[in-house]
Amino acid sequence: MTLMTFVYLIAGLVLLVAGAEVLVRGAAKLAAQFGIPPLIIGLTVVAFGTSAPETAVSVQASLNGSGDIAIGNVLGSNIANVLLILGLTALIAPLVVSRQLIRLDVPLMIGASLVTYALAWDGSLSRLDGALLFAGVLGYTAFLIVSSRRAAAAGGGDTEDEFAKEYGLEGQPKPYATLINAALVIVGLALLVGGSHFLVEGAVSLARALGLSELVIGLTVIAVGTSLPELATSILAAIRGERDIAVGNIVGSNIFNLFCVLGLASLVSPQAIAVAANALAFDFPVMIAVALACLPIFFTGYAINRWEGLLFLAYYVAYTVYLVMVSTGRPSADAFGDAMIGYALPLTAVTLAIIAGRAWKAQRH
């Protein structure tokens, strides 16, 4: 392992985060100049922009023939978003969960996870599979726009004002603003392309140096790296007291990762992306289980308490340790996996089911 490996990894992450921010700022202001309402900009340009790091990395990996990194990045990001990011954020301050998340968005996240698993079941994701996934994000975005417009019409323009203030869409544009914003979009895209190239190259080198598979590197190092914007957004939201925003961002990001990121990566790949047997046997089920676990936890008082955040973090640590143990051929990996599957997971599931049942009965009375 050389110093350049770490330079590539760090440079890639910095360029990805910076590129996503510059791209969103420029594209949002450019769209506003063409008369697009701030609410629509927030639900399209901003939503796609926050998934830009994952998209850039997975697309670059698929073009380079590193399908394991493309798959691992999406699965690992979705697992890390819930277990790591929500876990850390809930430790800072208990998080508020809106009723819409439980009734609509979380079931959509679970459905997207199951659909993706079904498409990958044959061991690959073809361009047709990618087209189906990307059609899902188009439908989801259209639904968000329609429902948000209805909510804004019924309850005022608070959301509209939030997007306008956050992305500087208020007031008249300055001279040469179109050229400046177009330049920001181009610079943002260039940073994303360069950052994804550096990160993928560094990740492949790191995997070879440590004797780990590209899938494991994608599930851990790259997944956490590309989720840094979500981590920063969620922690800042919790500190500012905007605790409902943190949960909504994560759930929305997970849906976009499956439909948009994996969909685009499959569409542009020169050949069908091979899905590793390990991912089908373990990582896909873990991602689905994590999505399912959100329902009872979110349902208990419509909040994520500190102990639940700690539980999320403990499972993320256990998941990462197991990945490393299996990848490095540790003999104790099987025993560790059996203990998690046979004891820890069922005990947690029963506990959460009991707590959710009590919460449901209390709400009925």
N, C-alpha and C positions, 0 to 999 in steps of 0.2 A: 504494500500500500504506500503510495507516494503522497507528498504534500499537495500535489496538483489535484488529487482526488477530492480532498477537503475544500480546496479552492473552488473547484467546479461545483461542488454541492452548495457551498455557501453563496457563491456568486449566482448560481441558478435560482436559489430561493429568494435572494434579494431582488433580482431582476423580475421574477414572477410577481412578487407582491407589489413592487413599484409599477410594473407594467399594467397590472389589473387596476390599480388606483388611477393612473393617468388615463387609461382607456375609458373607464367609467365616467370620469370627470369630463373629458373631451366629448364623448359620445352623448352624454346627457345634455350638455349645453348645446351641442350641434342639433340634436333632435328638437330641443325647445325653440331654437331659431326657425325651424320649419313648421312651427305651430303645433307640435305634439304636446298634449297636456302633461304636466308633471306627474300625475298619477300613473299614466300609461308608461312614461319613461321609467318610473320607479319599478314597475312590475315587469318590464321587459329589458331595457338596457342595463339597469342596475342589477337585476336578478341574474341575467346572463353573465354580467361582468364579475360578480362575486364568485362564479364558478370558472372564471377564466384560467386560473392557475391549473386546476385539475384538467380542464379541457386541453390546454396547451401541452401539458405533460403526456396525457394519454394519447392525444393525436400524434405527437412526435414519436412516442414509443411505438405506436402501431405502424407508423411509416418506416421506422427503423427495424421492424420485425421483432421488437421486444414486447410481444403480446402479454407476457406475464406481468410486466410493469404496468401496462395499460389497465389490465384487469385488477391487479393488486392495488393500484392507486385508488380506484373507485371503491372497491370493497373496503379497503383499509380506511379511506376517508370517512365513509358512512359509519363504520364501527367507531372510529376515533371521535367523530362529531358528537355522538351520543355518550359513549362511555367516558372519554377523556375530557372533551370540552364542556359538556353539560355537567359532568362530575366536578370538574374544577370550579366552574361558575357557581354551582349550587353550594359549594363549600364557602364561597365568598358571601353569598346571600341566597336564601331560599328563593326559588324561581316560581313565578306565577305562570300558570298554564290556562290559556283561554279555552272556552267550551268549543269553539270552532275547531281548534287543533284536534281535540278528542273525537269530535263528530265527523270531521272531514279530512284534515291534513294527515293525521297519523294513519288512519285507514288507507289513504292514498299512498303513503310511504310504504306501508306493508304490502299493498297491491303491486306497487312498482317493483318491490324487491322480489315478490313471487313471480311476476311476469318475466323479469330479467333472468331469474333462476331457470324458469321453464324454457326460455329461448336458448340458454347456455347448456341445457341438459344433454344435448347431443355432442358436447365437447368442443363447440366452436360458436363464434358469433359472426354470421355472414353479413353481407351488405343489406340483405333483406331484413335480417334481425335489427340491424342498425337503423334502417328506415322506419321500422315499426316503433322502435324506442324513441326516435326523434319525433315521430308523429305524436307520441305521448306527451312530449314537452310542449309541442305546439298547442295541443288540446288543453293541457293544464294551464298554459299561459293565457289562452283565450278565455278559459273559465274564470281565471283570476281577474282579468280585465272587466268582464261582464259583472261579476259579483261585486267587485270593488266600486264600480260605477254606481251600481244600485245602492250600495251602502253609503257612498258619498252623497248621493241624491237624497237619501232618507235622513242622514245624520249630519250633513254639513261637510265642509271641505277640510277637516282636520288633517286627514292623511295627505291630501293634495298639498296643503301648506307645509307639512313636514318634509316631503320630498323636495319641494321648491326651495326651502330654506337650507336643507342639508347639502344640496348639490348646486347652490348658487344660481337658481333659475329665475330669481325675482328681478324685476326691473328691465330696463331696455339694454340690449346688447351693446357693447362698446364697438367703435370702429375696428375693422379688420378682425372682428371676433370669429367670423366664419373660418377664415384662414388659420387663426390660432387654434381653434377647436379641432379643425381637420388635422392640423399638425400634431396635436395631442393624441388623436386617435391613431395616427400613423406611428408615432413614437411608442405609444402603449403597445400596439401590435408587435412592433420590432422588439421591444423589451420582453414580451411574452415568448416570442419565437426564440430569441437568444437565451432567455432563462430556461426554457424547457429543454433546449439542446444541451446546455451545461449540466442541468440537473440529471437528465437521462444518462449522459455520458459518465458523470460522477457516480451515479447509482450502479451502473453496470460494473464500473471499476471496483467499487466498494464491495459488491456482491462477490466478485471473483477473488478479491484479496482476503475476505473473511470466510470464504468457502460457503456462503449462503446463496440460496437461489434468488433469482431476480424477483420471483413472486413474493418472497419474504421481505426483500428490500422495498418493493412496491407497497406492501401491506403496512410497513412500519415507517421507515425513514421518509419516503416520498409522500406517503399518505398524511403523516403529521405535518410535514413541510408545506404541502399545498393547502392544508387546513389552517395555517397560521392566520389568514385574514378572518376566518370565522371565529378563531380563538380570541383574537384581539377585539373583534366586534362584540362578542358575547360577554367578555369580562368587563369591557368598558360600559356596556349596557347595564350590567349588574351593579357596578359601582355607582352609576348615575341614577340608579333606582328604576331603570326601564327594564324590569325583570321579565316582562312578557315578551319583549322583543327578542331576547336571547334564545328562548325556546323556539319561537317561530322561525328565526333565521336558520337554525339547525335543521329543523324538519324540512323547510323549503329547499335548503341546500342539498339534503339527501335525495330528494325527489329529482332535482336538476342533475345531480351527479349520475343517477341511473339512466334517466331519459336522454339528457343532453350530452353529457360527457362521453358515456359509453356508446350512445347512439352515433355521435359524430366520429368517434374513433373507429367504430366498425364500418361506417360509410366510406371513410377515406383510406382504410387499410388496403394495400394491394391484393391481399388475400384474406380469407376468413381468419379471424383472431382465434387461435387455439386457446381453450380454457383448460387449465391443468386439472388433473384428477383430484389433487389435494384441495384445490379451490372448491370444486363441486362437492367433495365429501365433507369439508370442514368449514371453510371461510364463508361460502354462501349461506349455509345453515346458521352460522354465528351471526351474520348480518341480519338475517330474517328474525332470529331469536331476539336480537337487540331491538329491532323495530317493534316486535310484539311486546317486549317488556315495557315499552313506553306506555302502553295503554293502561295497565293496572297502576303504574307509578304515577302517571299524569292524573289518573282518575281519583286518587286518594287526596281529596281536598283541593283538587285542581292546582297542585303545587308540587315542586320537587324540593324536598327538605334536605338538610345537610347530611343526614344519615343515608339518604338515598343517593346523594352525590358521592358520598364515600363508597357506597356499594358499587356504583358505576366505575369509580376509579380502581377499586380492588379487582374487579373483573377485567378491566383493561390491562392492568399489570399482569394478571394471570394469563390472559390471552397472548400477550407479547412474549412472556416467558416461555409459554408452550411452543409458540412459533419458532423461537430460537433453539429450544431444546430439540425439537423434531428436525430442524434444518441442519443442526450440527451433529445429529446422530447420537444424542445422549441416551444411554440405556434406561434412564428413569423417566423418559418422556411418556411412555405408555402408561406407567403407574400414575403419573401426574394427570394425564388426560382422563384416565378412568376415575380418579378421585373427583375431578371437576364434573364429569358427566354423570357419574353415579351418585354423588352425594351433594356437592355444593349447588349445582344447578337445580335439581329437584327440590331441595330444601328452600332455596330462594323462591322458586316458582310457587310452592305451597304457601309460603309466608306472604308473598305479594297477593296471591289469590284471596287469602283470608282477609287481609287489610282492605283490599278493593271491595270485597263483599260487604264488610262492615260499613265502609264509606257509602256504598250504594244503598244499604238499608237505612243508614242515618239520613241520607238525602230524601228518601221516600217518606220518612216520618217527619 
